[in-house]
């Protein structure tokens, strides 16, 4: 069955919902197609102890403030899922869960969006598929030789499944630090944290609020045609959220430099010494989930699709939302995506009306 729409949004996480909010306000006929069977985007898949790095008041989509979570300054992932589910209902956003889009292609003056359950003909498409479904694992020597368990951030749930084991956590970003802290706090896991370069903790008083202020300053500078202020990366890599700070201060978070290779039963360090391991948790990041856009052949040299703001340079009917700073400062955060979504819908309004 083919449906005709003004706009199709692919992905119903926070970015897709923010787009939906602005499309609704502009009176467009639109659908949000989401591969997950339930609301919440990637937040519903995060590990058990995960808390946000920003307070609720700094984590809201347009129109509706995230309520505080009782007893928590930094809400947990379940609270975010509830907020997104409520947001979807509150604005009666037409989200079709369990609808995974296989491809978007050009067809007779429209964009054809194909999913297993149907086809949508759209005048414009907003792609908001995030990166959770594309975990990145680096090509480290010996990865195929290691006989223990290897998992990525996306598969990690809690220390309970590693009790009595030696676990190596790889990655110097927030996920690596938080998962290493989670395992170390538990006390029943022998954890070694490994980072490519010495970990760079942000000052203890810097959380998502300050990060957002930095991103806002960057956006203002870019909007005004001034020099790029460099965004949040210049401040450090790891937000010292309370569990990370506690583990670090207790001496439980001492990172070792990256090992040289994996062996059958562990790792070998640069000096030739070996450490046995039952599991390696790769907290090594993500890549944008863009395979559904492959038929349009838009990819640039770094695997991203070149954009001006959110608009694909070679396809003005396609906008990309979320993903990372390359689609707008703080576009991949709850508080930042509202502004980018508004700009995208404004451009689409100009194109279609
Ligand atoms: P997602 O949440 O990944 O949603 C994408 C949706 O698209 C999913 O529902 C998926 O099913 C769907 N989808 C994917 N492919 C298809 C397809 N082909 N067809 C149909 N649907 C598809 N941000 C903050 O603001 N504060 C924080 O404290 C914070 N903490 C974070 C902690 C971690 C560990 C991580 C990984 C990120 C954190 N972020 C935080 C960043 C950011 O808010 C999240 O990454 C956010 O989930 C991105 O939202 P999104 O809507 O772009 O993507």
Boltz pocket constraint, residues with backbone or C-beta under 6 A from the ligand:
constraints:
  - pocket:
      binder: B
      contacts: [[A, 10], [A, 11], [A, 12], [A, 13], [A, 14], [A, 15], [A, 16], [A, 33], [A, 34], [A, 35], [A, 36], [A, 38], [A, 40], [A, 41], [A, 42], [A, 43], [A, 46], [A, 51], [A, 52], [A, 53], [A, 54], [A, 58], [A, 59], [A, 99], [A, 100], [A, 101], [A, 102], [A, 128], [A, 129], [A, 130], [A, 131], [A, 132], [A, 133], [A, 175], [A, 208], [A, 289], [A, 292], [A, 321], [A, 322], [A, 323], [A, 331], [A, 332], [A, 333], [A, 334], [A, 335]]
      max_distance: 6.0
